[in-house]
Amino acid sequence: MATIDEQAAAYEASRERIDGLTRSLDDAALATTVPCCPAWSVKDLVGHLTGLLEDRTEGRMPAGGFGEWTAEQVARHRDQPIGAVLDAWRAIDVEKNDAPPSLAALSFDVVTHEHDLRHALGIEGDRASDSVRVGAERAGERMSSMLQGASAPGVIVTTEDGIQLVEGTSDPIALTTTRYGLMRLVTGRVSRAQAEALSWSGDAAPVLDALFADGFFTLQPVDVLE
């Protein structure tokens, strides 16, 4: 399991790469819709990431719905130049404490969105980074929680890290993928058809139904070509 120092380092690395990816973009590129977050543009997504770390640092957790909370983060920075938004983000220390959202959740969120941005801009990134490794670990934890909560089969996942059992409540099926593939699956960055076409040893439908049952993540309406 990644330590809190590894989670912080993974977050910092993704933040640095996103800065390098977006700081010099023109207005047209910044206005590009992010296909896996279609309500947001590239610039909006950077505003969310900045606002999320601000809210963690200042102890502002959602009082209403999660969507309202993230929308306010985006709105807070929408009228600022991208350089100012990135500077505000870089100025905030990643505090290694138990404040919510946890560092595990933050590092998972930022690397997911790093690759959402790359997908939107058509610029492939490092899919074997430490940030992806830490994100995939969190993805496995979320998968286990969702499968157990829905009384679904477990999954024996094989990635470049070896074989691990993602616990469910009935006999597991097997999935062979990559860290990156696991992370993108769990966060719904594939279509249902793409998810079912992965290297499963059996019927993936009960796993997929359970994985997205709470609606926090949803599968994409069309195939995602990264």
PEBEL-V243725 format. One record per pair of residues at least 24 apart in sequence whose ideal C-beta (glycine too) atoms are under 10 Angstrom apart, sorted by the first residue. I is the first residue (numbers start at 1). J is the second residue. D is the distance in Angstrom with one decimal. If there is no record, write none. Layout:
i:I j:J d:D
i:I j:J d:D
//
This chain:
i:1 j:104 d:9.0
i:1 j:134 d:9.7
i:1 j:137 d:6.7
i:1 j:138 d:9.9
i:1 j:141 d:9.0
i:2 j:103 d:9.0
i:2 j:104 d:7.4
i:2 j:107 d:7.9
i:2 j:130 d:8.7
i:2 j:133 d:7.6
i:2 j:134 d:4.7
i:2 j:135 d:9.5
i:2 j:136 d:10.0
i:2 j:137 d:5.7
i:2 j:138 d:8.3
i:3 j:96 d:9.6
i:3 j:103 d:9.7
i:3 j:134 d:9.7
i:4 j:96 d:5.1
i:4 j:97 d:8.5
i:4 j:98 d:9.1
i:4 j:102 d:9.0
i:4 j:103 d:5.6
i:4 j:104 d:8.4
i:4 j:107 d:9.9
i:5 j:96 d:7.0
i:5 j:103 d:9.3
i:6 j:103 d:9.3
i:6 j:104 d:10.0
i:6 j:107 d:8.5
i:6 j:130 d:7.1
i:6 j:131 d:9.9
i:6 j:133 d:8.6
i:6 j:134 d:6.1
i:6 j:137 d:9.4
i:7 j:94 d:8.8
i:7 j:96 d:8.3
i:7 j:102 d:8.2
i:7 j:103 d:4.1
i:7 j:104 d:5.6
i:7 j:105 d:9.2
i:7 j:106 d:7.5
i:7 j:107 d:4.6
i:7 j:108 d:8.9
i:7 j:130 d:10.0
i:7 j:131 d:9.7
i:7 j:134 d:5.8
i:7 j:135 d:9.8
i:7 j:137 d:9.2
i:7 j:138 d:8.7
i:8 j:93 d:9.5
i:8 j:94 d:4.9
i:8 j:95 d:8.6
i:8 j:96 d:5.5
i:8 j:103 d:5.9
i:8 j:106 d:8.8
i:8 j:107 d:7.6
i:8 j:134 d:9.7
i:9 j:94 d:9.0
i:9 j:107 d:8.7
i:9 j:130 d:6.8
i:9 j:131 d:8.6
i:9 j:134 d:8.4
i:10 j:94 d:9.9
i:10 j:103 d:8.8
i:10 j:104 d:9.6
i:10 j:106 d:9.3
i:10 j:107 d:4.5
i:10 j:108 d:9.0
i:10 j:110 d:8.1
i:10 j:111 d:6.7
i:10 j:129 d:7.9
i:10 j:130 d:5.4
i:10 j:131 d:4.3
i:10 j:132 d:8.5
i:10 j:133 d:7.6
i:10 j:134 d:4.0
i:10 j:135 d:7.3
i:10 j:137 d:9.7
i:10 j:138 d:9.8
i:11 j:49 d:9.9
i:11 j:53 d:8.7
i:11 j:94 d:5.4
i:11 j:103 d:6.8
i:11 j:104 d:9.8
i:11 j:106 d:5.6
i:11 j:107 d:4.5
i:11 j:108 d:9.3
i:11 j:109 d:8.8
i:11 j:110 d:5.4
i:11 j:111 d:8.1
i:11 j:131 d:7.6
i:11 j:134 d:8.4
i:12 j:90 d:9.7
i:12 j:93 d:9.9
i:12 j:94 d:6.2
i:12 j:107 d:9.2
i:12 j:110 d:9.2
i:12 j:131 d:9.0
i:13 j:107 d:9.3
i:13 j:110 d:9.1
i:13 j:111 d:8.6
i:13 j:114 d:9.2
i:13 j:126 d:9.3
i:13 j:129 d:6.7
i:13 j:130 d:6.5
i:13 j:131 d:5.2
i:13 j:134 d:9.4
i:14 j:49 d:8.9
i:14 j:106 d:9.7
i:14 j:107 d:7.4
i:14 j:109 d:9.3
i:14 j:110 d:4.4
i:14 j:111 d:4.8
i:14 j:112 d:9.1
i:14 j:113 d:8.1
i:14 j:114 d:4.6
i:14 j:115 d:9.2
i:14 j:125 d:9.4
i:14 j:129 d:8.0
i:14 j:130 d:9.5
i:14 j:131 d:4.6
i:14 j:132 d:9.1
i:14 j:134 d:9.4
i:14 j:135 d:8.6
i:15 j:49 d:7.6
i:15 j:50 d:9.6
i:15 j:53 d:8.5
i:15 j:86 d:9.0
i:15 j:89 d:6.6
i:15 j:90 d:7.1
i:15 j:92 d:9.5
i:15 j:94 d:8.1
i:15 j:110 d:6.4
i:15 j:111 d:9.9
i:15 j:114 d:8.6
i:15 j:131 d:9.5
i:16 j:90 d:8.5
i:16 j:131 d:9.9
i:17 j:110 d:9.6
i:17 j:111 d:9.2
i:17 j:114 d:6.0
i:17 j:117 d:9.3
i:17 j:118 d:8.9
i:17 j:125 d:6.7
i:17 j:126 d:7.9
i:17 j:129 d:8.2
i:17 j:131 d:8.0
i:18 j:42 d:10.0
i:18 j:45 d:8.9
i:18 j:46 d:6.8
i:18 j:49 d:7.1
i:18 j:86 d:8.0
i:18 j:89 d:8.5
i:18 j:110 d:7.5
i:18 j:111 d:9.7
i:18 j:113 d:7.6
i:18 j:114 d:5.5
i:18 j:117 d:6.3
i:18 j:118 d:9.2
i:18 j:125 d:9.7
i:19 j:46 d:8.9
i:19 j:82 d:9.8
i:19 j:83 d:9.7
i:19 j:86 d:5.2
i:19 j:87 d:9.2
i:19 j:89 d:7.7
i:19 j:90 d:6.6
i:20 j:86 d:9.7
i:21 j:46 d:9.4
i:21 j:114 d:7.8
i:21 j:117 d:6.2
i:21 j:118 d:7.0
i:21 j:121 d:7.1
i:21 j:123 d:6.7
i:21 j:125 d:7.9
i:22 j:46 d:5.7
i:22 j:82 d:6.2
i:22 j:83 d:9.6
i:22 j:85 d:8.9
i:22 j:86 d:6.9
i:22 j:117 d:6.8
i:22 j:121 d:8.4
i:23 j:82 d:6.5
i:23 j:83 d:6.2
i:23 j:85 d:9.6
i:23 j:86 d:5.6
i:23 j:87 d:9.3
i:24 j:82 d:8.8
i:24 j:83 d:9.1
i:25 j:82 d:6.7
i:25 j:117 d:10.0
i:25 j:121 d:7.9
i:26 j:82 d:9.6
i:27 j:81 d:9.8
i:27 j:82 d:9.0
i:29 j:82 d:9.7
i:29 j:120 d:9.1
i:29 j:121 d:6.7
i:30 j:81 d:9.6
i:30 j:82 d:5.9
i:30 j:85 d:9.9
i:30 j:121 d:9.9
i:32 j:117 d:9.1
i:32 j:120 d:5.2
i:32 j:121 d:6.6
i:32 j:122 d:9.3
i:33 j:120 d:6.9
i:34 j:113 d:8.3
i:34 j:116 d:5.3
i:34 j:117 d:6.7
i:34 j:119 d:7.5
i:34 j:120 d:4.4
i:34 j:121 d:9.1
i:35 j:116 d:7.9
i:35 j:119 d:6.3
i:35 j:120 d:6.2
i:35 j:189 d:9.2
i:35 j:220 d:7.5
i:35 j:221 d:9.9
i:35 j:222 d:8.5
i:35 j:224 d:7.0
i:35 j:225 d:9.5
i:35 j:226 d:9.8
i:36 j:112 d:8.6
i:36 j:113 d:8.9
i:36 j:115 d:8.7
i:36 j:116 d:4.8
i:36 j:117 d:9.6
i:36 j:119 d:6.4
i:36 j:120 d:8.0
i:36 j:184 d:8.9
i:36 j:187 d:8.1
i:36 j:188 d:7.8
i:36 j:189 d:5.1
i:36 j:190 d:9.4
i:36 j:217 d:9.9
i:36 j:220 d:6.5
i:36 j:224 d:6.7
i:36 j:226 d:9.5
i:37 j:70 d:9.6
i:37 j:112 d:9.6
i:37 j:113 d:7.6
i:37 j:116 d:5.8
i:37 j:117 d:9.3
i:37 j:119 d:9.9
i:37 j:120 d:8.5
i:37 j:189 d:9.8
i:38 j:120 d:10.0
i:38 j:220 d:9.3
i:38 j:221 d:9.3
i:39 j:67 d:8.9
i:39 j:70 d:9.4
i:39 j:71 d:8.3
i:39 j:74 d:8.6
i:40 j:70 d:9.0
i:40 j:71 d:9.4
i:40 j:74 d:6.5
i:40 j:113 d:9.5
i:40 j:116 d:8.9
i:40 j:120 d:9.3
i:41 j:74 d:9.2
i:41 j:78 d:9.2
i:41 j:120 d:8.5
i:42 j:82 d:8.7
i:42 j:116 d:9.2
i:42 j:117 d:6.0
i:42 j:120 d:5.7
i:42 j:121 d:6.8
i:43 j:74 d:9.0
i:43 j:77 d:8.2
i:43 j:78 d:7.6
i:43 j:80 d:9.1
i:43 j:81 d:9.4
i:43 j:82 d:5.8
i:43 j:85 d:7.4
i:44 j:70 d:9.8
i:44 j:71 d:9.5
i:44 j:73 d:9.3
i:44 j:74 d:4.7
i:44 j:75 d:9.0
i:44 j:77 d:8.4
i:44 j:78 d:6.8
i:44 j:85 d:10.0
i:45 j:74 d:8.0
i:45 j:113 d:5.7
i:45 j:114 d:9.7
i:45 j:116 d:6.6
i:45 j:117 d:6.1
i:45 j:120 d:8.1
i:46 j:74 d:9.2
i:46 j:77 d:7.6
i:46 j:82 d:6.7
i:46 j:85 d:5.5
i:46 j:86 d:6.7
i:46 j:89 d:7.4
i:46 j:113 d:8.7
i:46 j:117 d:7.8
i:47 j:73 d:6.3
i:47 j:74 d:4.6
i:47 j:75 d:7.9
i:47 j:76 d:6.8
i:47 j:77 d:3.5
i:47 j:78 d:6.1
i:47 j:79 d:9.8
i:47 j:80 d:7.9
i:47 j:82 d:9.2
i:47 j:85 d:5.8
i:47 j:88 d:9.5
i:47 j:89 d:9.1
i:48 j:72 d:9.7
i:48 j:73 d:5.0
i:48 j:74 d:5.2
i:48 j:75 d:10.0
i:48 j:76 d:9.5
i:48 j:77 d:8.4
i:48 j:109 d:8.9
i:48 j:113 d:7.5
i:49 j:73 d:8.3
i:49 j:74 d:9.8
i:49 j:77 d:9.6
i:49 j:85 d:9.0
i:49 j:86 d:9.5
i:49 j:89 d:6.4
i:49 j:106 d:9.4
i:49 j:109 d:7.7
i:49 j:110 d:6.1
i:49 j:113 d:6.1
i:49 j:114 d:9.0
i:49 j:117 d:9.4
i:50 j:74 d:9.4
i:50 j:76 d:8.1
i:50 j:77 d:5.7
i:50 j:80 d:9.2
i:50 j:84 d:9.7
i:50 j:85 d:5.4
i:50 j:86 d:7.6
i:50 j:87 d:9.4
i:50 j:88 d:5.5
i:50 j:89 d:4.0
i:50 j:90 d:9.1
i:50 j:91 d:9.6
i:50 j:92 d:7.9
i:51 j:75 d:8.6
i:51 j:76 d:5.2
i:51 j:77 d:6.3
i:51 j:85 d:9.2
i:51 j:88 d:9.1
i:51 j:89 d:8.9
i:52 j:89 d:9.5
i:52 j:101 d:7.3
i:52 j:105 d:9.7
i:52 j:106 d:7.3
i:52 j:109 d:6.9
i:52 j:110 d:8.5
i:52 j:113 d:9.6
i:53 j:88 d:9.2
i:53 j:89 d:6.4
i:53 j:90 d:10.0
i:53 j:91 d:9.9
i:53 j:92 d:5.0
i:53 j:93 d:9.1
i:53 j:94 d:7.3
i:53 j:95 d:9.3
i:53 j:101 d:9.5
i:53 j:106 d:7.3
i:53 j:109 d:9.8
i:53 j:110 d:8.7
i:54 j:88 d:7.5
i:54 j:89 d:8.3
i:54 j:91 d:9.8
i:54 j:92 d:6.4
i:55 j:100 d:9.6
i:55 j:101 d:8.7
i:56 j:92 d:8.7
i:56 j:94 d:9.0
i:56 j:95 d:7.7
i:56 j:97 d:9.5
i:56 j:99 d:5.8
i:56 j:100 d:7.1
i:56 j:101 d:6.0
i:56 j:102 d:9.3
i:56 j:103 d:9.3
i:56 j:105 d:9.5
i:56 j:106 d:7.0
i:57 j:92 d:5.7
i:57 j:93 d:7.7
i:57 j:94 d:9.1
i:57 j:95 d:6.6
i:57 j:99 d:8.0
i:58 j:92 d:9.6
i:58 j:99 d:9.9
i:59 j:99 d:7.0
i:59 j:100 d:8.9
i:61 j:99 d:9.3
i:61 j:100 d:5.9
i:61 j:101 d:8.3
i:66 j:216 d:7.7
i:102 j:138 d:9.2
i:103 j:134 d:9.3
i:103 j:138 d:10.0
i:104 j:134 d:7.8
i:104 j:135 d:9.4
i:104 j:137 d:8.0
i:104 j:138 d:5.2
i:104 j:141 d:7.7
i:104 j:142 d:10.0
i:105 j:138 d:7.1
i:105 j:142 d:9.4
i:106 j:138 d:9.7
i:107 j:131 d:6.8
i:107 j:134 d:5.1
i:107 j:135 d:6.5
i:107 j:137 d:9.3
i:107 j:138 d:7.1
i:108 j:134 d:7.5
i:108 j:135 d:4.9
i:108 j:136 d:9.0
i:108 j:137 d:8.6
i:108 j:138 d:4.0
i:108 j:139 d:7.0
i:108 j:141 d:9.1
i:108 j:142 d:8.0
i:108 j:183 d:7.9
i:108 j:186 d:9.2
i:108 j:187 d:8.2
i:109 j:135 d:8.7
i:109 j:138 d:9.1
i:109 j:187 d:9.2
i:110 j:135 d:8.5
i:111 j:135 d:4.2
i:111 j:136 d:9.1
i:111 j:138 d:9.1
i:111 j:139 d:10.0
i:111 j:180 d:9.6
i:111 j:183 d:7.3
i:111 j:187 d:9.8
i:112 j:138 d:9.4
i:112 j:139 d:8.9
i:112 j:183 d:6.8
i:112 j:184 d:8.1
i:112 j:186 d:9.2
i:112 j:187 d:5.1
i:112 j:188 d:9.8
i:112 j:189 d:7.5
i:112 j:217 d:9.4
i:113 j:187 d:9.5
i:115 j:180 d:7.8
i:115 j:183 d:8.2
i:115 j:184 d:7.4
i:115 j:187 d:9.3
i:115 j:189 d:7.6
i:115 j:226 d:7.4
i:116 j:184 d:9.7
i:116 j:187 d:8.9
i:116 j:189 d:7.3
i:116 j:224 d:9.9
i:116 j:226 d:9.8
i:118 j:226 d:7.8
i:119 j:184 d:9.5
i:119 j:189 d:7.8
i:119 j:224 d:7.0
i:119 j:225 d:8.5
i:119 j:226 d:5.2
i:122 j:226 d:9.3
i:124 j:226 d:7.1
i:125 j:180 d:9.8
i:125 j:226 d:9.7
i:126 j:180 d:9.5
i:127 j:178 d:7.2
i:127 j:179 d:7.8
i:127 j:180 d:4.1
i:127 j:181 d:8.8
i:127 j:183 d:9.1
i:127 j:184 d:9.3
i:127 j:226 d:9.0
i:128 j:160 d:7.7
i:128 j:178 d:8.3
i:128 j:179 d:7.4
i:128 j:180 d:7.5
i:129 j:179 d:9.4
i:129 j:180 d:9.2
i:131 j:183 d:9.8
i:132 j:178 d:8.8
i:132 j:179 d:5.4
i:132 j:180 d:5.4
i:132 j:182 d:9.5
i:132 j:183 d:6.4
i:132 j:184 d:9.7
i:133 j:159 d:9.5
i:133 j:160 d:8.9
i:133 j:161 d:7.5
i:133 j:179 d:5.8
i:133 j:180 d:9.5
i:133 j:183 d:9.4
i:134 j:179 d:9.4
i:134 j:183 d:9.7
i:135 j:179 d:7.7
i:135 j:180 d:8.6
i:135 j:182 d:8.9
i:135 j:183 d:4.8
i:135 j:184 d:9.6
i:135 j:186 d:9.2
i:135 j:187 d:8.7
i:136 j:160 d:9.4
i:136 j:161 d:7.7
i:136 j:177 d:9.4
i:136 j:178 d:8.2
i:136 j:179 d:3.7
i:136 j:180 d:7.2
i:136 j:181 d:8.7
i:136 j:182 d:5.0
i:136 j:183 d:4.8
i:136 j:184 d:9.6
i:136 j:186 d:8.6
i:137 j:161 d:8.5
i:137 j:164 d:9.4
i:137 j:179 d:8.4
i:137 j:182 d:9.3
i:137 j:183 d:9.2
i:138 j:183 d:8.1
i:138 j:186 d:8.5
i:138 j:187 d:9.8
i:139 j:166 d:9.3
i:139 j:179 d:8.4
i:139 j:180 d:9.9
i:139 j:181 d:9.8
i:139 j:182 d:5.2
i:139 j:183 d:4.6
i:139 j:184 d:8.6
i:139 j:185 d:7.6
i:139 j:186 d:3.9
i:139 j:187 d:7.0
i:140 j:164 d:6.5
i:140 j:165 d:9.5
i:140 j:166 d:5.4
i:140 j:167 d:9.8
i:140 j:179 d:9.4
i:140 j:182 d:6.7
i:140 j:183 d:9.1
i:140 j:186 d:7.8
i:141 j:166 d:8.5
i:141 j:186 d:9.4
i:142 j:166 d:9.5
i:142 j:183 d:9.9
i:142 j:186 d:5.6
i:142 j:187 d:8.6
i:142 j:211 d:8.3
i:142 j:216 d:8.9
i:142 j:217 d:8.5
i:143 j:167 d:9.1
i:143 j:168 d:8.8
i:143 j:175 d:9.6
i:143 j:182 d:7.9
i:143 j:185 d:8.4
i:143 j:186 d:5.4
i:143 j:207 d:8.2
i:143 j:210 d:8.9
i:143 j:211 d:6.2
i:144 j:168 d:7.5
i:145 j:210 d:10.0
i:145 j:211 d:9.9
i:145 j:214 d:9.8
i:146 j:186 d:8.5
i:146 j:207 d:9.0
i:146 j:209 d:9.8
i:146 j:210 d:5.4
i:146 j:211 d:5.1
i:146 j:212 d:7.9
i:146 j:213 d:6.6
i:146 j:214 d:7.1
i:146 j:216 d:9.2
i:146 j:217 d:9.4
i:147 j:172 d:9.1
i:147 j:206 d:8.8
i:147 j:207 d:6.6
i:147 j:210 d:5.2
i:147 j:211 d:7.1
i:147 j:213 d:9.8
i:148 j:210 d:8.8
i:149 j:210 d:7.4
i:149 j:213 d:7.7
i:149 j:214 d:8.2
i:150 j:206 d:8.1
i:150 j:207 d:9.2
i:150 j:209 d:7.3
i:150 j:210 d:3.5
i:150 j:211 d:8.4
i:150 j:213 d:5.5
i:150 j:214 d:9.2
i:151 j:206 d:9.2
i:151 j:210 d:8.0
i:152 j:205 d:9.8
i:152 j:206 d:5.0
i:152 j:207 d:5.8
i:152 j:208 d:9.2
i:152 j:209 d:7.3
i:152 j:210 d:3.6
i:152 j:211 d:8.0
i:152 j:213 d:8.8
i:153 j:202 d:7.9
i:153 j:203 d:8.7
i:153 j:204 d:9.2
i:153 j:206 d:5.8
i:153 j:207 d:6.0
i:153 j:210 d:8.5
i:154 j:207 d:8.7
i:155 j:182 d:9.5
i:155 j:200 d:8.5
i:155 j:201 d:9.5
i:155 j:202 d:9.9
i:155 j:204 d:8.8
i:155 j:207 d:6.0
i:155 j:211 d:9.4
i:156 j:201 d:8.0
i:157 j:181 d:9.8
i:157 j:182 d:6.3
i:157 j:185 d:9.9
i:158 j:182 d:9.9
i:158 j:199 d:8.6
i:159 j:183 d:9.9
i:166 j:207 d:9.1
i:168 j:206 d:8.8
i:168 j:207 d:7.7
i:168 j:210 d:7.8
i:169 j:210 d:9.6
i:170 j:206 d:8.5
i:171 j:202 d:9.1
i:172 j:201 d:8.9
i:172 j:202 d:9.0
i:172 j:207 d:9.2
i:173 j:200 d:5.9
i:173 j:201 d:5.1
i:173 j:202 d:3.9
i:173 j:203 d:7.2
i:173 j:204 d:7.0
i:173 j:206 d:8.8
i:173 j:207 d:6.9
i:174 j:199 d:8.1
i:174 j:200 d:7.0
i:174 j:201 d:3.8
i:174 j:202 d:7.6
i:175 j:199 d:6.5
i:175 j:200 d:5.5
i:175 j:201 d:7.6
i:175 j:202 d:9.7
i:175 j:204 d:7.8
i:175 j:207 d:8.2
i:176 j:200 d:8.4
i:176 j:201 d:8.4
i:180 j:226 d:9.1
i:184 j:224 d:7.7
i:184 j:226 d:7.8
i:185 j:211 d:7.9
i:185 j:217 d:9.6
i:185 j:219 d:9.1
i:186 j:211 d:6.7
i:186 j:212 d:9.3
i:186 j:217 d:7.1
i:187 j:216 d:9.4
i:187 j:217 d:5.2
i:187 j:218 d:9.7
i:187 j:219 d:9.9
i:188 j:212 d:6.3
i:188 j:216 d:8.9
i:188 j:217 d:3.9
i:188 j:218 d:5.1
i:188 j:219 d:4.9
i:188 j:220 d:6.5
i:188 j:224 d:9.4
i:189 j:217 d:8.6
i:189 j:219 d:8.7
i:189 j:220 d:6.7
i:189 j:224 d:5.7
i:189 j:226 d:8.0
i:190 j:219 d:6.6
i:190 j:220 d:6.3
i:190 j:223 d:7.5
i:190 j:224 d:5.4
i:190 j:226 d:9.3
i:191 j:219 d:5.9
i:191 j:220 d:5.0
i:191 j:221 d:7.0
i:191 j:222 d:6.0
i:191 j:223 d:4.7
i:191 j:224 d:6.5
i:192 j:218 d:9.9
i:192 j:219 d:4.9
i:192 j:220 d:8.4
i:192 j:221 d:8.9
i:192 j:223 d:9.7
i:193 j:219 d:9.1
i:193 j:220 d:9.9
i:193 j:222 d:9.2
i:193 j:223 d:6.6
i:194 j:219 d:8.4
i:194 j:220 d:8.1
i:194 j:222 d:9.6
i:194 j:223 d:5.5
i:194 j:224 d:6.8
i:194 j:225 d:9.4
i:195 j:219 d:6.2
i:195 j:220 d:9.4
i:197 j:223 d:9.6
//
